[in-house]
Amino acid sequence: MIQYSISQDQLEALIEMEKPCWLIRAAERTERFASLERYEESSSIWSEVKVVYMRLQYGKCAYCERQLEYEEYGRIEHDLEHFRPKKKAKPWQLTRDLQEAGVVLTQPVSGNADPGYYLLAYNPLNYCTSCKTCNSGLKRDYFPIEGERFFHGNDPITLSSEMPLLINPVGDFDDDPASLITFFGLSPMACGDTDYKRRRGLVSIAFFHLDDRRRKYLFRERADIIVKLHDFLDQARNATDLAMRTVYEDLVEIHTKPSAPHTNCARCYRDLYNRDREIADELFLLAYEYLKSISA
């Protein structure tokens, strides 16, 4: 997971350019929700701006960083996801490992007392695009927090006081996901510099099953990248011809850009290779063995 840093003004400008007057229509709907004190409408309009987030995220899932199809063919692959659910949040159950790590949740209240984040149904900072596995299969209407839940909040920036345990990758106001989740080879690890930030990393990894090898294609893609990067980095280091060295350095750059799939994993491996080649070689061999095992 990486951050797609953009200010609210910049994001709204992109939306207005793509769909003129969408923000006005969205504000009108939000006013109606405010009067009802709940989300209720017969049809929605957020899919009209899905492509803005697809472009911003380089066609990648915001949560697992898988590369999906781009806008010409990929709209069906991408879900426009509400970071905070527009309706009642469902209680999410902690795993034993998370309990042992000290994670404690503030569960949603029962009944109609929890109307959901109805005022954020059309807030541009409450959207991202994700793959159907991360959204429909895992995220759904869950939103685990540690603090007090503010149902009537209308600004995602100020709602950080809820102490959310998931990471919002779109915008410039939340923690950079790469500062909370690092990679050791194929495996994501929490790395926050405070207890709360570390818990955010742990929960995000568990929530989206980023360390679950049953997500076979996710791990295969990471392994592919590590094997390729190891070769490119070796070739760049050992090249005697300046032109060829530049080629391999460019290939490393291409595979670690924000637009590349699994950027966080790739950057972590590149940095490890430059810091400790012996361990990087061991992780390369593990990635190779993994690819060999799943192709058998």
Secondary structure, 3 states (H helix, E strand, C coil): CCCECCCHHHHHHHHHHHCCCHHHHHHHHHHHHHHHCCCCCCCCCHHHHHHHHHHHCCCECCCCCCECCCHHHHCCCCEEEECCCCCCCECCCCCHHHHHCCCCCCCCCCHHHCCCCHHHCCCHHHEEEECHHHHHHHHCCECCECCCCCCCCCCCCHHHHHCECCCCCECCCCCCHHHCEEEECCEEEECCCCHHHHHHHHHHHHHCCCCCCCCHHHHHHHHHHHHHHHHHHHHHHHCCCHHHHHHHHHHHHHHHCCCCCCHHHHHHHHHHHHHCHHHHHHHHHHHHHHHHHHHC
